[in-house]
Amino acid sequence: MKYVPSRIETERPTNRMHRRDDPNATFDICVGKSQRLFTLNEKIFTQRSLFLRNAREQAKRWWRRNKAKMLAEEDPEVFSAYVSTVCFGVDFLKKRIASDAGVDSGLMTDDEDKVEQHLDAKKAKTVRFMVDLYVLAADKLLDPVTANLIIDVLTGYLKDIELDVKLLFAIIPYFYASTQSGSLLRILTLNLFINEMCGLWAEDVQARGLPYEFLQEFAVEICHLQF
């Protein structure tokens, strides 16, 4: 006797259709050498990240067999911040920055110089974390929406803390080591340097250990301003 499927069976969507139509469909991804597992909403993250969208469109076995290798070199903490930024936007980043501000309760000293050094170190750490977050979003996950949001928040933060010479020299090498030529972060750094440091001689700047490539681009921008 020939089997005839029921109406319910014929109308039941396939797994592929279900993944495409279900707004709550998720997928797992492992990040870092510790293989920390993240479960992401498929619709939200494949729309924001070209990398995740292209990867998700590949065969299912790619995800099942290689998901642990997918972002093995990334920092789970930075990826977690990326996920929260996509979900909660500017509010999350501002709260994250605010939580890193201020003097740690464990710092027992009345020395103003040590307190100032402590705060400068925390500011530099916050900036470096924002740089790592931007690089992950822009260069690796190919998510320009989130990357631009991070740039906006970082720019506002640098204005709020009244960026000084010491912090500039602490963060510029990290900006250039983390990015490639033409990066928005490099342009931002260059503009900050031009605004704050135009009075320094090039020899003095290079003596402080800044990248030679940065000095070249700085010289070009100075020429543009003069002409």
C-alpha positions, 0 to 999 in steps of 0.5 A, spaced: 500 500 500 502 506 498 503 511 503 500 518 503 502 523 508 497 527 512 495 534 511 499 536 517 505 532 515 505 536 508 504 542 511 510 542 516 516 546 514 522 543 513 528 545 518 531 550 513 524 553 512 524 553 520 530 557 521 529 562 516 522 564 518 523 563 525 525 570 528 527 566 535 532 562 531 539 561 534 546 559 533 552 557 537 559 560 536 565 558 540 570 564 542 577 564 544 582 558 546 577 557 552 571 555 547 566 560 551 559 558 548 555 564 545 548 563 543 546 568 538 539 570 535 540 568 528 536 574 525 539 580 528 546 578 528 546 575 521 543 582 519 548 586 522 555 582 521 557 580 514 562 575 517 556 571 521 551 571 515 556 568 510 558 563 515 551 561 517 549 560 509 554 555 509 553 547 510 551 545 517 556 541 518 561 547 518 558 550 524 557 543 527 564 541 526 568 547 526 564 552 530 570 551 536 575 554 531 571 559 528 573 565 533 578 561 536 583 567 536 578 572 539 577 575 546 571 572 549 570 578 553 571 583 547 566 578 543 561 579 549 561 586 549 560 586 542 554 582 543 551 587 548 553 593 544 548 590 538 543 588 543 543 594 547 547 600 543 550 606 546 547 605 553 551 599 554 557 602 552 556 608 556 555 603 562 561 599 561 565 606 561 562 608 567 563 602 571 571 602 569 571 610 571 574 612 578 579 610 583 579 603 585 576 601 592 583 597 593 587 603 592 590 605 599 594 611 598 593 619 599 599 620 594 596 625 589 601 623 584 599 615 584 592 616 584 593 620 578 597 615 575 592 610 577 586 614 573 591 615 567 592 607 567 584 606 567 583 611 562 588 608 557 585 601 559 578 603 557 581 606 550 584 600 549 578 595 550 574 600 545 579 599 540 579 592 541 571 592 540 572 596 534 577 592 530 572 586 532 566 589 529 569 593 523 575 588 521 573 581 523 565 581 523 564 586 518 559 590 522 559 597 520 553 599 524 556 597 530 563 599 528 561 606 527 557 606 534 563 604 537 567 610 534 562 615 536 562 613 543 569 613 543 570 620 540 565 622 546 569 619 551 576 622 549 573 629 549 569 628 556 576 626 559 580 632 556 585 628 553 592 630 555 599 629 552 601 623 557 594 619 555 596 620 547 603 617 548 600 611 551 594 610 546 597 612 540 602 606 539 596 601 541 591 604 535 597 603 530 598 596 532 591 594 532 589 597 525 591 598 518 592 603 514 586 607 512 582 605 519 577 610 522 581 609 528 588 612 525 584 618 522 581 619 529 588 618 532 591 623 527 586 628 528 587 628 536 594 628 535 594 634 531 590 638 535 594 637 541 601 636 539 602 641 534 607 645 538 612 639 539 618 638 534 618 631 530 625 629 534 621 630 540 615 626 538 619 620 535 624 620 541 618 618 545 617 611 541 611 613 537 611 609 530 614 612 524 608 610 520 604 615 524 610 620 524 609 620 516 602 621 516 602 626 521 607 630 517 602 629 511 596 632 514 601 638 517 602 639 509 595 639 508 593 644 513 599 649 511 597 649 504 
